[in-house]
């Protein structure tokens, strides 16, 4: 290569083909400075970009979901069915090796995409919500305690989707189910329980080795806290281990509590769905390390509420 010159790829290829001796070098930028990380309060400046939290398990709010028959309709390429406003298309630009492009439909990965689509589906089925329809992003659930009108309701839902030009993927749709899996839960006419597949992952979890590992495990326990009794007292020991600045020391007591918490997670009960016609009973208890209460109906557990003090 000619000394002191930058040559194009085409010229370099010609010189190499003629037998020119070459070697690869990396050009260093001596003016390069290591970027500094700063905490920018972007949430305070762009509140509209960060909507309210998405609902957790939609079934938690729908007390009538305990039904004998459930159908699940899964939409195809869910976000791509929603067009972007013409004035906002320029904001969807991206670059590839083949040129610049713009999304004409909503793409996956956008901050507001899930909340926007849930809002759309809620407006589409507004007159049927809490009657026989639940929507959660790309899933539409049709339920009824009696199967007499289930076919009729399915026809209504499918006709609404057709009128709104929202298309489902037939291979992922399921009809006339006795139970359905949703966000780590199994929902049926009996009630709500933890998905056994999630519990298999809990049973195979080895001991915790770092604060981040501890936070992940506590996060899983917190997600299923309404199924577990006495979890606050068991998990209180791990709260200290989850802190970044705390020294991580794993003792025999930690191992014992860890196994107890795993067993509690793996043996969660089925939460019965409430009946509007019957009364409720609340049992409460408290100690220096936690508070707890159980909501029951007809001697069956409906909800567990626990909090560490």
N, C-alpha and C positions, 0 to 999 in steps of 0.2 A: 504494500500500500504506500502511496506517495506520502512522504513525511510532511506533517504540518497541514494536511488537507483532509477535508471531509468529502467523501465520494458517495454517489448514490448506489443503491443496491444493484442496479443494472450494470453500472461501470465496474463495480467490484467483481461481479460475476464474470465479466469479460476478461478482466485482468487475471483472475484465478484460473480461468480456462486456458490462458496463455502460459501458465506455469509460474506466475508471480507468487513469491513466498508471502504468507500472511499469518497473522495470529489474532485472536480475539482479545479485546481489552474492554474494561468497564470504565466509562467516563464518570468521574466523581465530581459532584457539585460542591465546591469548597464553601460556598455561601449558605449551604443547607443548614437550617436550624431545627432542632427537635421541637415539634409542636407541644405546647403546654395544654394540659387538660383543665378546663374550667367548668364550673357548675352554672349552667345558664338557666334561669327561671323561665323557660319557654312556655310552660303551662300557664303562667300568669298572664302572658301576653297574648296567647292564642287559645282562649278558653273554648271557643266554638270548635276547635279542631279535636278536642278531647271530650267526647260526649259522656253521658252517664255510663256507668258500668253496664255491661251486657248482663241480662238476667242469667243466674246460674243454671239451675235446673228449672226449666219452665214449668215442670209438673209440680214444683213446690208451691206454686201459686194457684194451681187449678185443683180445687178440692173435689171436683166432679170427675177427675180423670180415672178414678177406679172403675173400670168398665170391663165387661166380658169380652168385648171385641175392640181391637185397635188396628188401624191401618196407617201405614207410613208412606208418604209420597215424597220422593227425593228429586229435586229439580236438577236439570242438566246444566253444567257450566254456569252455576248460579249467578255470579257477578256479571258475566258477559251478556246476560239478558237485560241489563239496565244500561241505557244509553247515557252518555255524558252530554251536558248542555254544550251547545256550540261555542259559547263564550269561554268555556272552561277546557276545551279540547287542547289548547296550546299548553296548558299546565300538565298535560299527560304525555309530553314529548319524551322520547328516549333515543339513545344513540346505539347503533350496532356497527359492525364492520361493513355492512352493506348500505348504510345511510341512516338518516334520521326518520323516525316514525312517530305517530301520535295515536294513542288509544282513542277509539270512537265509543268504546263501551267501558264500563268500570272494570278495572283490573284487580287482580288479587294483590294483597299486601298493603293496600291503602288504609290509613288510620281509621277513616270513617266507614269503610266498606261494610263491615258486619252490621253496625248500628243502622246504616242507611238502608240496607236490604231488609232488616227486620222491620223497620218503620214502613217500608213499602208493602211487605206482606201483611202487616197488621192493618194497613189501610185497605188493602184488597179484600181481606176477610173480616172487616170490622163488624159486620152485622151477624157473624157466626161465631165470633170469639166468645169463650166461656159458655158456649152452647154445645158445640160438638167439634170445634176446631182449635188447635194450638199450633202456632207457627214459631219456629226457631231457625233463623237463617234459611238454609236450603231445605229443611225438613218441615213437612206439614203433617200433623197428626190429626186423624179423624177418629173420634171415640164416642162410645155410647154404652150405657149400662145394659141396655136391652138390644138384641140384634135385629129387632123388627124393622127399625128405620135406618140401619147402618148402610144398606145399599142405596137408599134414597139420599142420605147425606153424602155418600161418596160421589154420586152423580152430580150433586150441587157443587161440591168442591172441584171436581174435574171440569165442570162447565165454566166455573169462575176462572180457573187457570187458562182454559182455552180462550175465553173472551179477552183476558188480559195478555194473551200471547206469551204465557209463561209455560215452558215445556219441561216435562219430567223425563227422567231416564227410567224406562220400564224395568230394566234389569235390576235396579236398586230399589224399586217400589215393592212394598210388602202389604198384603191385604188379609183381613180377617185373622189377625194374630191374637193369641192369648196373652202374650207379653211382648214388650219392646225394649230394646237397649237404647239408652240415651244418656250421653255425657257421664259414663261410668256408673249408671244406675240401671236397674231392671225394674220396669213398671208393669204391673199386672192388676187383675181384679182384686188380688189379695192385698196389694199395697206397693210400697217402694222398698227396694233392697239394693245393697251394693253389688255391682257386677262381679261375679266370681273371677273373671279374667284379671280384674284389678287386684283382687286379693291374692292371686297366684304370684303376682309381682311383689307384693308385700312379704309373702312367706319366703321368697328367695332373696330378700334384701340382706346383705351381709352387714356387719357392724359398722357404725358411723365412724368416719376417720377425719372429718374436718367440719368447721362451722357451716360451710355451704352445704355439705352433705346432710348435716343436722337440720338445716332450714328446709331442705327439700322434703325430708321425711316428716317434719312437723307440718309442712304445708299440705301434704297428703292427708295427714291425720285431721287437720283443720277442715279440709274439704268434706270429710265424712263425719264431722264431729256430732252431727245431729243423730247419728246411729249409735254412738258410743256412750257408755255410762262410766263415770269415774275417770275419764281420760285426762282431765285437767290436773288431778293430783299425780297421775303417772307421768305426764309430759312436763311437769314443772321443772324437773331436774335438767331437761334438755334445753330449756329456755336460756340458761346461762351458757351452755356449750355452743349455742347458735350465734353468740355475739362475736363479732370480728376481733375485738381487742382482748377477749378473754383467752386464757391459756387452755388449750384443748387437752384435757386429761381424761382418758377412758378407764374407768375403774370397774370392779366387779358389781358394784351397785348400779352403775350405768348399764352394764350388760344385762342385769336382771330386769331393770325397768324397760330396757329396749325390747326384750323378749315378751314382757307383759303387754307392752303397747302393740307389738306385732300380733299377739294372740287376741287382743281386744279388737284390732282392726279386722282380723281374719274371721271373727265370730260375731259379726254385727247382726242384729235382729232385723226382721221385716217390719217396717213402719206401716201400720194400718192407716188407711185413708179415713178421715172423719165422716160421720153421718150427720146430716143437718138435723135430724129428728131427735137425736139423743143428746144427753148432757155430757159435760166434760169434768174430769177430776185432775187437779194439779198437785203433785207431790214436790215439796221443796226441801233442800238441805244445804247446809253451809258449814265451812270450817275456816281455819286461818289461811288456808292455801287456795280455796276455791269455793265457788257457788254452783248450784245445780238445781234443775227442776225437770220433772217429767210430766208431759201432758198425756193423759190416758182417757180412753172411752171404752166402756164395756170390758174393762180389765185388759185392754190391749194398748200397747205403746203407739202413740201418734207422733210424738216429737220429743227429743232430748235437747236441753239447753244447758251448756256448761261454760264456765268462765273462771279463769285463774285470777286470784287477787294479787 
